[in-house]
Amino acid sequence: MPVRMELSRILIRELTDVQLIELTEAEPASEDAPRSFPIVIGLPEAQAIERRLSGLTPKRPQTHDLLASVITTLGAILESVEITELSEGTFYACLNLTGPDGSEVKVDARPSDAIALGIASGVAIFVDESVIEEAATPDPGDMEL
């Protein structure tokens, strides 16, 4: 079952290839502290997310802006992004779209791209419960996209 998460932190270290974002449970099911976990992402994706969070708009469309424009131009709506699986340290995600005819469409995506697009589009981020359980303890250095 998907759980709504929020981007709670972004760590950019420009001198390395390892950038981190942290997702935290938006509405914890119990009185315990919200669950959270890190995801390793690339520098371009980290910078794109940081620009959006800072309210900066580049002069020319970036990759995530282009994809958002294509989705809109084709008459579809990005409803949410979802991290669906964690396998051997690699996260998998999809874009949840509604087509112009009302059909539900899932598009495979890297989590970093999905989250960057989700942040740019202001849509919810969901993570499958099994991913949260598995991702809660590993070392972030062991994960890759």
C-alpha positions, -999 to +999 in steps of 0.1 A: +000+000+000+015+034-009+023+059+018+024+096+012+059+110+018+075+145+016+109+156+006+124+166+039+160+172+031+184+175+002+222+172+006+243+184-023+280+178-022+293+191-055+327+175-051+313+140-052+289+120-073+268+112-043+239+135-035+211+126-011+175+134-007+155+122+023+118+113+022+098+115+054+063+101+060+038+129+056+011+115+079+025+089+104+001+061+112+010+061+149+024+085+175+059+072+167+083+095+148+076+096+111+096+070+091+122+084+067+149+071+044+176+085+020+179+081-017+212+086-036+206+108-067+228+125-093+240+160-091+219+174-120+187+160-104+197+173-070+203+208-085+170+207-104+151+198-072+170+225-052+162+251-079+125+243-076+125+244-038+143+278-040+117+291-064+143+297-092+132+293-128+159+288-154+158+310-185+154+279-207+134+247-199+153+220-182+146+183-188+120+181-161+103+213-174+103+197-209+087+165-196+060+185-177+053+205-209+050+174-230+026+158-205+004+189-205+006+194-243-006+158-248-036+165-226-025+143-197-023+152-161+005+141-137-014+129-106+015+117-084+048+100-084+054+067-067+085+048-056+074+012-062+103-010-055+137-014-039+158-042-054+195-048-047+199-012-035+182+003-066+149+022-063+123+020-090+095+046-095+067+055-118+048+086-129+010+082-123-008+100-151-044+105-162-047+105-200-069+129-219-095+101-221-095+096-184-074+064-185-048+058-158-012+055-172+019+045-153+053+055-168+085+039-155+109+065-142+141+068-121+131+081-086+153+111-089+136+122-122+101+114-108+107+134-076+122+163-095+092+163-118+068+159-089+084+188-070+082+210-102+045+200-107+035+202-071+021+166-069+022+141-041+050+116-036+040+081-026+062+052-015+051+016-013+051+003+022+075-025+014+100+000+001+098+020+033+103-011+055+133-022+034+149+013+030+147+023+067+180+006+077+205+003+048+236+025+044+229+052+018+262+045+002+249+011-008+220+025-028+222+036-064+199+049-091 
